[in-house]
Amino acid sequence: MDNKCGGASAVYGLGFIGAAIFFVGKAATLWMGALGILKALVWPVYLVYYALQFLAK
């Protein structure tokens, strides 16, 4: 079985790390830090949503 999406996994991984640092760095409490980790997991959803919202104008 060939896995041909290695580059996309690396980009998502780096994006996750960067988003986690960003969201956790802005957290004031432990629970906000935990929420920041969850937000870092779904950051592409926000990106696509706002990009499509921008393009729909």
Backbone as CSV, one residue per row, in Angstrom:
resi,resn,N_x,N_y,N_z,CA_x,CA_y,CA_z,C_x,C_y,C_z
1,MET,0.846,-1.174,0.000,0.000,0.000,0.000,0.893,1.240,0.000
2,ASP,0.684,2.111,-0.957,1.460,3.340,-1.055,0.745,4.464,-0.325
3,ASN,1.503,5.243,0.418,0.957,6.421,1.093,1.551,7.635,0.402
4,LYS,0.768,8.335,-0.390,1.284,9.435,-1.194,0.925,10.805,-0.639
5,CYS,0.474,10.886,0.618,0.091,12.193,1.170,0.995,12.561,2.345
6,GLY,2.238,12.182,2.301,3.168,12.483,3.383,3.397,13.969,3.570
7,GLY,3.420,14.715,2.487,3.636,16.158,2.583,2.484,16.862,3.258
8,ALA,1.271,16.428,2.964,0.107,17.042,3.588,0.089,16.763,5.086
9,SER,0.514,15.579,5.485,0.560,15.247,6.906,1.581,16.127,7.628
10,ALA,2.695,16.382,6.983,3.721,17.223,7.595,3.226,18.660,7.749
11,VAL,2.524,19.164,6.744,1.993,20.529,6.818,0.954,20.626,7.921
12,TYR,0.057,19.643,8.011,-0.948,19.642,9.073,-0.280,19.544,10.439
13,GLY,0.744,18.715,10.564,1.453,18.573,11.835,2.114,19.869,12.276
14,LEU,2.770,20.538,11.343,3.396,21.824,11.677,2.339,22.877,11.991
15,GLY,1.224,22.836,11.264,0.135,23.754,11.544,-0.460,23.511,12.915
16,PHE,-0.591,22.248,13.305,-1.102,21.908,14.628,-0.188,22.450,15.719
17,ILE,1.106,22.245,15.562,2.059,22.717,16.569,2.008,24.238,16.677
18,GLY,1.990,24.912,15.538,1.933,26.369,15.555,0.641,26.890,16.160
19,ALA,-0.493,26.264,15.818,-1.776,26.683,16.369,-1.836,26.407,17.860
20,ALA,-1.296,25.268,18.295,-1.293,24.942,19.724,-0.473,25.971,20.501
21,ILE,0.681,26.339,19.991,1.506,27.355,20.654,0.758,28.683,20.717
22,PHE,0.104,29.042,19.626,-0.641,30.308,19.576,-1.789,30.316,20.591
23,PHE,-2.659,29.288,20.538,-3.830,29.265,21.402,-3.463,29.077,22.871
24,VAL,-2.518,28.207,23.177,-2.122,27.980,24.566,-1.382,29.201,25.107
25,GLY,-0.627,29.874,24.260,0.078,31.079,24.695,-0.862,32.207,25.095
26,LYS,-2.037,32.249,24.520,-3.016,33.277,24.845,-3.950,32.874,25.987
27,ALA,-3.849,31.633,26.451,-4.748,31.127,27.488,-4.400,31.717,28.846
28,ALA,-5.442,32.107,29.589,-5.253,32.668,30.925,-5.421,31.610,32.012
29,THR,-6.121,30.531,31.717,-6.359,29.479,32.703,-6.006,28.132,32.103
30,LEU,-5.984,27.116,32.957,-5.699,25.762,32.501,-6.764,25.275,31.532
31,TRP,-8.030,25.568,31.826,-9.121,25.117,30.958,-9.098,25.825,29.606
32,MET,-8.701,27.065,29.578,-8.566,27.758,28.298,-7.395,27.177,27.505
33,GLY,-6.369,26.722,28.195,-5.258,26.045,27.521,-5.696,24.725,26.912
34,ALA,-6.534,23.976,27.659,-7.070,22.719,27.131,-7.955,22.994,25.914
35,LEU,-8.765,24.033,25.976,-9.591,24.411,24.829,-8.710,24.826,23.652
36,GLY,-7.582,25.451,23.942,-6.636,25.830,22.889,-6.089,24.621,22.154
37,ILE,-5.832,23.536,22.869,-5.365,22.296,22.220,-6.458,21.754,21.300
38,LEU,-7.711,21.783,21.769,-8.814,21.318,20.930,-8.987,22.198,19.696
39,LYS,-8.845,23.502,19.871,-8.930,24.411,18.723,-7.801,24.145,17.731
40,ALA,-6.636,23.810,18.234,-5.496,23.530,17.362,-5.746,22.290,16.505
41,LEU,-6.546,21.355,17.009,-6.854,20.157,16.229,-7.747,20.462,15.034
42,VAL,-8.597,21.475,15.163,-9.577,21.762,14.108,-9.310,23.088,13.394
43,TRP,-8.096,23.582,13.440,-7.808,24.878,12.817,-8.110,24.913,11.320
44,PRO,-7.974,23.817,10.562,-8.318,23.903,9.138,-9.797,24.224,8.904
45,VAL,-10.652,23.807,9.818,-12.084,24.108,9.680,-12.300,25.615,9.694
46,TYR,-11.664,26.306,10.619,-11.776,27.760,10.692,-11.224,28.416,9.430
47,LEU,-10.104,27.909,8.959,-9.470,28.468,7.769,-10.376,28.361,6.555
48,VAL,-10.939,27.183,6.329,-11.813,26.976,5.176,-13.097,27.790,5.316
49,TYR,-13.671,27.812,6.512,-14.912,28.551,6.737,-14.739,30.037,6.415
50,TYR,-13.706,30.658,6.963,-13.512,32.083,6.738,-13.055,32.389,5.304
51,ALA,-12.302,31.463,4.696,-11.913,31.659,3.299,-13.139,31.627,2.389
52,LEU,-14.026,30.665,2.603,-15.242,30.593,1.798,-16.165,31.780,2.065
53,GLN,-16.214,32.225,3.311,-17.030,33.398,3.640,-16.473,34.629,2.914
54,PHE,-15.172,34.752,2.844,-14.542,35.873,2.155,-14.795,35.803,0.647
55,LEU,-14.694,34.611,0.084,-14.872,34.447,-1.356,-16.332,34.604,-1.788
56,ALA,-17.258,34.402,-0.872,-18.677,34.502,-1.217,-19.155,35.951,-1.324
57,LYS,-18.365,36.892,-0.890,-18.756,38.303,-0.933,-18.721,38.850,-2.327
